[in-house]
Amino acid sequence: MKKEFNQIYQFKITLEGVKPPIWRRIQVPETYSFRDLHIAIQDAMGWGNYHSYDFYVGDTCIENDEAGFFIDDMWRNLPFHPRRPITRALPASKTKLTEFIKKEKQKIRYLYDLGDSWEHIVHLEKILPRKEGADYPICIAGKRACPPEDCGGVGGYENFLEIIEDPNHPEHKERMEWIGGEFDPEYFDVKEIHFRDLMTRNKPSGKVIVGTESYKPITKRKIGRNDPCPCGSGLKYKKCCLNK
């Protein structure tokens, strides 16, 4: 059952560190939790929900509390992980947007994939009355394609673009096979943004959650190149046991 609401929050979501900017403008119900906002950002940006996430509001971290296990949650326990200094951590599914986001022009931060560390600025542009007949959430604008998952963060993405744009690069063929076809970093069509139902998109399974298209629970996940190495060294998998 959908919760009743009278107002909507209009956010501009901008991926940090990438030029020209990659951004989306979305409208969501005021009743959303931070977990609900996470799902809306994933769908609007084009991420696959393969990894964990955090929101940062001042010195408060509002973090992923899904049942199950995201492999990059291990980064939280490593001393060199660049988490912002925080005084408290709250569960995303139980924390409402209205508890922390109250005024237009307010900005918070959203970190997706604790290994690649994709930081987004979440800017509350407007608080608006709900439009009769509108089906929220909706994406009303945006620019440029979302980077591929597990490409290595901002630096890895820049390197990826250089490689795929140079047919003579020694890694060109490998990267094109990895991406599975053509990739246009400038492409975006707001009509292709679809938001999935909050109740079925990512049901807690008590098992490993990987964010596949169908969101079926599985018991095993392939380790990504940029995931923490399972040997416990603290290095990324590609820098440690990948080639052993």
C-alpha positions in Angstrom: 0.0 0.0 0.0 1.4 3.4 -1.0 1.6 6.0 1.7 -0.3 9.2 1.3 1.7 12.4 0.9 1.0 16.0 0.0 4.4 17.3 -1.0 7.3 16.1 -3.2 11.0 16.7 -2.9 12.8 17.7 -6.1 16.4 16.7 -6.0 19.3 17.2 -8.4 21.7 14.3 -8.2 25.2 15.1 -9.5 28.1 12.6 -9.7 31.2 14.2 -8.3 34.6 14.3 -10.1 33.4 13.6 -13.6 33.5 16.4 -16.3 31.2 17.3 -18.0 28.8 16.6 -15.2 26.6 13.5 -15.0 23.4 14.4 -13.3 19.7 13.6 -12.9 16.7 15.7 -11.6 14.1 13.6 -9.8 10.9 14.1 -7.8 10.1 11.8 -4.9 7.4 11.7 -2.2 8.2 13.5 1.1 7.4 10.3 2.9 10.5 8.5 1.6 13.1 6.9 3.7 16.7 7.2 2.8 16.6 3.6 1.6 13.8 4.6 -0.7 15.8 7.6 -2.0 18.8 5.2 -2.6 16.6 3.0 -4.8 15.3 6.1 -6.7 18.9 7.4 -7.3 20.0 3.9 -8.5 17.2 3.8 -11.1 17.6 7.4 -12.2 21.4 7.3 -12.5 21.5 3.9 -14.1 23.4 2.1 -11.4 22.8 -1.6 -10.9 22.5 -1.8 -7.1 25.4 -4.2 -6.9 27.1 -2.5 -4.0 26.5 -0.9 -0.6 25.9 2.8 0.1 25.9 5.6 2.7 24.3 9.0 3.0 26.2 11.7 4.9 24.3 14.6 6.5 26.8 16.7 8.5 28.5 14.3 11.0 25.7 11.6 10.7 26.0 8.6 8.4 22.7 7.0 7.2 23.8 3.6 6.0 22.7 0.6 4.2 20.8 -1.8 6.5 19.6 -4.4 4.1 19.4 -8.0 5.3 22.2 -10.0 3.6 25.7 -9.0 2.7 27.3 -6.6 0.1 30.9 -7.6 -0.3 32.1 -4.0 -0.3 30.7 -3.5 3.2 34.1 -4.9 4.2 35.7 -1.5 3.2 34.0 0.0 6.3 36.3 -2.0 8.6 39.6 -1.0 6.9 41.6 1.8 8.4 42.3 3.5 5.1 38.7 3.7 3.9 37.9 7.4 3.3 34.7 7.5 5.4 33.9 11.0 6.7 34.3 11.5 10.4 30.9 10.7 11.9 29.4 10.8 15.4 26.5 8.4 14.7 25.2 5.9 12.2 21.5 5.4 11.5 19.7 2.7 9.4 18.6 3.9 6.0 15.3 2.0 5.9 14.1 3.4 9.3 15.3 7.0 8.8 12.9 9.4 7.0 14.1 12.2 4.6 12.0 14.7 6.7 14.2 14.0 9.8 17.2 15.6 8.1 16.2 17.3 4.9 13.9 20.2 5.8 14.8 23.3 3.6 15.2 24.0 0.0 18.8 24.4 -1.3 20.1 21.9 1.3 22.8 19.5 0.1 23.8 16.1 1.4 26.2 13.4 0.1 25.5 9.9 -1.2 28.3 7.4 -1.5 27.7 4.3 -3.7 30.1 1.4 -3.9 32.4 1.7 -1.0 35.3 0.3 -3.1 35.1 2.6 -6.2 33.6 5.4 -4.0 31.2 7.1 -6.3 30.2 10.3 -4.5 27.1 12.1 -5.4 25.8 15.6 -4.3 22.1 15.3 -3.5 20.7 18.9 -3.7 17.1 19.6 -2.6 16.1 22.2 -5.2 12.5 22.6 -4.4 9.7 21.3 -2.1 6.6 21.2 -4.3 2.9 20.3 -3.9 2.0 16.9 -5.3 0.5 17.0 -8.8 -2.8 15.2 -9.1 -2.5 12.1 -11.2 1.4 12.1 -11.2 3.0 8.7 -10.4 6.1 9.4 -8.2 9.0 9.0 -8.3 9.8 10.6 -11.6 12.9 11.7 -13.4 12.3 15.0 -15.3 15.8 15.8 -16.6 19.4 14.6 -16.8 22.7 14.6 -18.7 25.1 12.0 -19.8 25.3 8.2 -19.3 26.1 6.5 -16.0 29.6 5.0 -15.8 29.8 1.2 -15.9 29.8 -0.7 -12.6 33.2 -1.8 -11.3 35.2 0.4 -13.6 37.4 1.7 -10.8 35.8 5.0 -9.7 36.4 8.3 -11.3 40.0 7.6 -12.3 39.2 4.2 -13.6 36.3 5.6 -15.6 38.5 8.2 -17.2 41.0 5.5 -18.2 38.2 3.3 -19.5 37.0 6.2 -21.8 40.5 6.7 -23.1 40.8 3.0 -24.0 37.5 2.5 -25.7 38.0 5.7 -27.8 41.4 4.4 -29.1 41.0 1.3 -31.3 44.8 0.9 -31.3 45.1 0.8 -27.5 46.3 -2.7 -26.4 43.4 -3.0 -24.0 40.7 -1.8 -26.4 39.4 -5.2 -27.4 39.3 -6.5 -23.9 37.4 -3.5 -22.6 34.9 -3.6 -25.4 34.2 -7.2 -24.6 34.0 -6.4 -20.9 31.4 -3.6 -21.5 29.4 -5.9 -23.9 29.0 -3.5 -26.8 29.1 0.2 -27.7 29.3 2.8 -24.9 28.4 6.4 -25.5 29.2 8.6 -22.4 27.1 11.4 -23.8 23.9 9.4 -24.2 20.9 10.1 -22.0 17.1 9.8 -22.7 14.8 10.7 -19.8 12.1 8.5 -21.4 14.2 5.4 -20.7 14.2 6.0 -16.9 11.9 3.6 -15.1 11.5 3.3 -11.4 10.7 -0.1 -10.0 8.4 -0.9 -7.1 10.0 -0.3 -3.7 8.4 -3.4 -2.1 9.7 -5.9 -4.7 12.9 -4.3 -6.0 15.2 -5.5 -3.3 13.5 -7.8 -0.8 15.7 -8.9 2.1 16.8 -12.4 1.5 19.2 -13.2 4.3 21.7 -14.1 1.6 24.1 -12.3 -0.7 22.5 -9.4 -2.5 24.0 -8.4 -5.8 21.3 -6.3 -7.5 20.6 -8.4 -10.6 17.8 -7.2 -12.9 15.3 -9.6 -11.3 16.7 -9.2 -7.8 16.4 -12.9 -7.1 18.4 -13.9 -4.0 21.5 -15.9 -4.8 24.1 -17.6 -2.6 27.3 -16.7 -4.5 28.7 -13.6 -6.1 31.5 -13.2 -8.5 34.2 -11.0 -7.0 34.7 -7.7 -8.9 38.1 -6.4 -9.9 37.7 -3.5 -7.5 36.2 -5.4 -4.6 38.2 -6.0 -1.4 40.3 -9.1 -1.9 38.8 -12.0 0.0 42.2 -13.0 1.3 42.0 -10.1 3.8 45.0 -8.2 2.6 43.1 -4.9 2.5 44.0 -4.5 -1.2 41.6 -4.5 -4.1 41.2 -7.9 -5.8 42.8 -6.7 -9.0 45.9 -5.6 -7.0 46.2 -8.8 -5.0 45.0 -12.3 -5.8 43.3 -11.8 -9.2 46.2 -13.0 -11.3 47.6 -15.6 -8.9 
